[in-house]
Amino acid sequence: MSVKKEMKDLRGNMTALIVARSRNNVIGKCGKMPWRIHGEQKQFMDLTSGNTVIMGRRTYEEIGHPLPDRETIVVSGTKQFRGEGLRTAVSLAEAMEIANGSDVYIAGGYSLYKEAIPVADLMYITEVDLVIEDGDVFFPQFDEEDFEKETGETLGEEIRYTRTVYRRKVTEKNESDRK
Ligand SMILES: NC(=O)c1ccc[n+]([C@@H]2O[C@H](COP(=O)([O-])OP(=O)(O)OC[C@H]3O[C@@H](n4cnc5c(N)ncnc54)[C@H](OP(=O)(O)O)[C@@H]3O)[C@@H](O)[C@H]2O)c1
């Protein structure tokens, strides 16, 4: 069975990606988020609360602790993270299996986003109005034609950011890509 097919079978009710990216598509720099924007994390906290968040080992180590009121599954082949609301999986497919049945939010980094885009129902992309020099982690390229884009509010004082939601179109191509 292909990994894509396996993940489709293991998908919970809904699979979403959640990310903030700069105008030049940067999501990380030197192991950190390249910005601190007061209030920007609220959407992440609201959406993921009560659900399951899947993230790569480096992203988890940057946060440094499990997030309250939600299940965190860290993908790592080298380390084990366990505790209240905290599990480890060796692959995205295994993480989806652990999460089976619940709504899943993929929270980065690069390779989890890349693997999850083909199975994502929704992508919450916050467009941060900055150009980041020397970024070292980028959001993967994807085919915008596969999604309907809704542009939401622009917020922020010193740094402006715009909420967007990419919702997968129900088309024959999308359905066959996901099989
Ligand atoms: N702007 C945003 O919204 C956002 C969101 C998330 C992260 N970030 C930024 O992105 C950077 C971290 O992202 P990253 O891409 O460097 O690292 P990452 O994906 O967080 O972590 C990479 C590690 O996770 C494990 N992993 C990830 N994908 C895997 C897969 N498909 N299969 C098996 N293992 C997998 C591996 O762990 P092992 O080495 O232990 O095997 C890998 O070395 C940081 O700068 C962070 O601040 C930004």
The ligand as a Gaussian input file, in Angstrom:
#p B3LYP/6-31G(d) Opt

LIG

0 1
 N        6.332000      29.324000      10.785000
 C        5.710000      28.231000      11.202000
 O        4.476000      28.153000      11.188000
 C        6.525000      27.070000      11.675000
 C        5.911000      25.864000      12.018000
 C        6.719000      24.806000      12.433000
 C        8.082000      24.950000      12.491000
 N        8.639000      26.144000      12.153000
 C       10.105000      26.326000      12.159000
 O       10.663000      25.321000      11.323000
 C       11.915000      24.894000      11.894000
 C       11.821000      23.421000      12.234000
 O       11.413000      22.697000      11.079000
 P       12.350000      21.580000      10.424000
 O       11.739000      21.248000       9.110000
 O       13.766000      22.036000      10.473000
 O       12.256000      20.392000      11.468000
 P       11.048000      19.502000      12.027000
 O       10.232000      18.947000      10.922000
 O       10.358000      20.211000      13.123000
 O       11.910000      18.360000      12.721000
 C       12.707000      17.561000      11.908000
 C       12.838000      16.231000      12.586000
 O       11.556000      15.671000      12.823000
 C       11.563000      14.297000      12.460000
 N       10.792000      14.219000      11.229000
 C       10.232000      15.238000      10.554000
 N        9.541000      14.801000       9.498000
 C        9.652000      13.468000       9.506000
 C        9.140000      12.433000       8.677000
 N        8.332000      12.722000       7.618000
 N        9.462000      11.167000       8.959000
 C       10.242000      10.884000      10.013000
 N       10.759000      11.826000      10.852000
 C       10.461000      13.086000      10.588000
 C       13.020000      13.937000      12.318000
 O       13.441000      13.727000      13.650000
 P       14.698000      12.817000      14.088000
 O       15.904000      13.532000      13.583000
 O       14.594000      12.775000      15.574000
 O       14.470000      11.480000      13.426000
 C       13.599000      15.217000      11.754000
 O       14.992000      15.353000      11.952000
 C       12.147000      25.758000      13.105000
 O       12.889000      26.908000      12.710000
 C       10.731000      26.140000      13.519000
 O       10.718000      27.350000      14.255000
 C        7.898000      27.191000      11.753000

